[in-house]
Every structure is written in structure tokens, then in C-alpha cells.
């Protein structure tokens, strides 16, 4: 028998995972990370063709994933889909959207679209997966992809920041409520990652300069920068972590 404490496993063999927003960007990276760590992964998104293409990409790397077509903003459909699926040990909710612009110019349609995906959708996908776990008497790790903008403010980001602050709030409350069931709830909060969602900001020279000045490590984030954190929070290596945020922001929020 070893004399020293043993590092808990980062492996996810035998675990089932659901990843939303999984056909591109951070969601796709997280799904790949979980699959590479041994999880049985279901990728979910609104568009079936994107899911089929992503599934083919996984197969090309020797990884098998299931697909689930859902729109997290459509709560009745979302609840029905999750109720009919087996319980998931792991959730990574990466579905979300952004419509940036000056606060004085925000219209109701944009506000509702961003709020429905980023807050309502995130809330109900998390609660639906948790309900299945509670009913089955199983533990789990539920992770919402939030943002550094859930901890600070940003120009032209009043609506987006509002939604991500909301995600941080309900994550803490859910963690408190579900701790008795050994269900952990956390967020991952990235800085600007090289994804299609970030292109709108990064193609503006003034905005890109602002981003690069705020990131203390002097570089934009890569999808790979998020993948290890996803495996860590999903695994037994983070068994005592709940109700908190893992900031992957290159030092943005340090000052």
C-alpha cells in the first residue's frame, strides 16, 4: 500500500456527459475534452446538420458521441428531451449568444434573445439534468460556461454582462440547494477566446487593443485553454468544489 496520498482521478470512464452548444467553439472543445477523458458524451445543439457534422469529426478522431437536437431557449421542448434521456453525470452548458451594443440602444428583442439563451436556457437545462440525478439518487457535476463578464463590466456589453452575472448567481444558489445530493454546480469563466462569437469584437482594432491590454498574459485565449478546466471540474479531482467560478481570464479580473 502506498504511504502518500494519491491524486484523485481526472479520468471520466463510465460517466455520461451532456454538452450543449457543442458544435463549435468552446462547447465543441469541452465535448472533445470529456470524450478524450473517457466519458460517454452526448453533444447537443439547435441545428441537426451541425450536430451530424460534429459527430463525423469525432468519429474521425476515433471518438463516438451521441447527438441530441435541442434549443435551450425552448423550455418545454428542453424539459421533454431531458426527461426522455438517461440521466447525465456531467453537464457542460455552453449554449449561449451575444448581441453587443451601447446600453442606450438596446432594444427589447435583443435583450430577450440573449436572456432567453444565456439565463433562461442555462437555468432550465441545469435544473432538468439535476432533477434526473436527484430522482435516480446519483451525484453529478454541472458546469455552466459563464464569462469573465460575469464578474466585471464591459463597454457595449450591458445585456451580456447582466446575463452572465445572473448565471453566477443561480449557480451559487443551486450549489447550496443540491449539495445534500452530492451534485456540484460551478461555472467556467473564460476571457476572449478565439471563437466565432469573439470575432465581432476582435475585428475592431480599438476593441482588440482594449482586450489585449486587459489580458495580463498578453495573448488571446485558445479553446485548448478551457479543455483542461472542463475535465477537472467534471472529475473526482474537484470533488470538494461547488458553487464557485473558475476564471480562465489571463489575469483580466486581477485588478
N, C-alpha and C positions, 0 to 999 in steps of 0.2 A: 504493500500500500504506500502511496506517495506521502511524504511528510508535509509538503507545501500545499497551500490552497490551489485548486485547479480552476483555470479560467472557464467560465460558463460558455457553452457552445454558441457560436454565431450561425450554426447551420439551422436550416429550416425544413429538414427532411420530414415528410409526413404531415406537414402543415398545409392547410388550404388557404389561399390568399385571393382577395378580390382587389383589383386595381382599376379605378375609374380614370377617365381621361387618358387612357393607356395607349393611344395610337400614335402619339408624338410627344416630343419634348420630355419634360420631367416624368410624366406618367409612364411613358414607354421605358425610360431608363430605370425607373423603380421596378416595373414589372420584370425587366430583364435581370435586375439585381436579385430579386426574390427567387426567380426561376433558377438562376445560377447557384443560389444558395440551397437549392433542393426543394423549394416549395412547389406545390401544385397550384398553378396560377390561372385565374380567370381574368381576362382583360375585358374591360367594359368601356363603351363609348356610345355616342348617339348614332354614328354613321356605320352601317354594316360593311360598306366597301372598305373603309379604313380598318375595321377590325379584321376582315379577311386578309388584307394586305399585311397587316402586322403579324397575324398568325403565321403567314407564309415566311416572314422574316425570321420569326422564332424557330420555325422548323428548319430553316436554312442553317441555323446555328445548333441544330440538334436538340432544341427545346420544344416540348409540346405544351401548348396553352389552350384553354377553352375560351370561348367568346360569349359575351352577354351584351346584347344591344339594349341600352337604357339611356334615358335622358334624366339626369338627376334633378332637373328643374320641374319635371312632371311627377309630382309626389305620388299620386295614386298608382301610376304605372311603375314607378320605382318600388313602392311597397309591395306590389303584386309580384314583381320579378324576384325580389329578395325573399319573399315568403315561399316561393316555389323552388328556390335554390337550396342546396345544402348549406349548413352553417359554415361560415368562414372564420378561421382562426385569426386571420390578419386582414385588415382593410388598409389600403392606402388610397385616400380620396384626392386625386389630382385634377378632377374635373373643375373647370373654372373659366372665367373670362374677364376681360378688362375693356373699358371704353373710357380712355383718358381724355380729360379736357378741363378747362377752367371751371371752378365751382360755380361761378356766376352764370355759366352757360349750360349747366347740367339740365337735361330735360328728363321728364318722368319715365319715358320709355327706356332710356339708357340706365337710369337708376334701377328700374325694375329688372332689366335684363341681367345686370351684374349682381344684384342682390339675390335674384332667384337662383342663379347658378352657384354663387360663392357662399351664400349664407343658408338659404332655404335648402338647396340641394345637399350641401355638406352636412347640415344638421340632420336631415331625414335619412340620408344614406348611413350615417354613423349610428343613428338610433335604430334603424331597421336591422343592421348587422348585429348590433348589441342585443336586440330583442331575441334574435335567433340563438345567440350564445347563452343568454340567461335561461331561455326555455330548455336548452339542451344541457344546462349545468356545466358549461365549458368556459374556460378562461380565454382571453384573447388580447390582441394588441391592435388598437385602432389609431390610425395616423392620418391627420389632415395636412395636406400641403398648404400651408399658410404663406407668409411672406415676411421679410423684414419690415414691410409696410404695415404689418400688424402691430408694430412696436414704435413706429415713428410716423411722421407725416411726409408728404412729398408734393411738389408742385404738379398741378393738373391731376392729382390722384385722390381727391376728397372722397369720391364714391368707393374706389378700390380700397383705400385705407380703411374706410368705415366697415367694409365687408370683412376685411382680414382682422381688424380689431374684434369684430363680432365672433369670428371663428376662434380666436384666442379665448374669449370669454366663455363660450359654451363648451369648449374643450375642457376647461378647468372644472366647470360645474358637472359635466358628465363624468369626469375622472373621480370626483368626490362621490357621486351617487353610485357608481359602478365598481368602486374599489372593493366593496364587500363581495363582489362576484369574481374578483381577480381579473377584471377586464381593465386594461390600461388604455388611456386615451392621451395622445400627445400631438404636437404639431412639429413640422419641419418648416423652417422659415428661411428660404433662400434669398440671396441678393439677386442682382440681374444675371440671369443665366442665358447663354447663347441658345435661344429657342425662338420659334416664330412669334411668340407673344411679345418678346422683348424687341423685336425688330423696329416697331413704330418709334420707340424711344431712341434706340441706338443709331438709327439713321439720321437723326438730328444732331449736328455737330455740337451744339451748345448743351443739349441734354446728355450726350455721350461724355462730354468733358465733365459735367456735373457728376455723373456716375463714377467715372474713373477717379475723380478727386476724392470721392467719399469712400471708396473701397481701399482700405489701407494696404492690402496686399498687391495693389497696383495691377490688377487684372480682372477681367470679367469671369464669371463662373462658367464652368462646363457641366454638362449633365452628369458626368462621372463624379463630380464633387458631391452630388446628392445621393448617389447609389449606396455608398457605404453606410451613410446615416440611416437609410431606409432599412437595410439589413440589421443594423444594430438595434433600432427601436422595435423591429419585428421579432427579434430573437430573445432568447433567455439571458443574453448578455446585459440586457437592460431591464431585468425583472423587477427592480425597485423604482423604476422611473415611470411616473404618471402625472398628468396634469401640468405638464411643462412644455417648453418650446426649445427645440434645438436650432439655434441660429447658425446658419451657414452663410455668413454675410461678409466675409473678408475683413471684418472689423468695422463695418459701416456703423453699427449701433454702439460702438465702444465709446464714442464721445457725444 
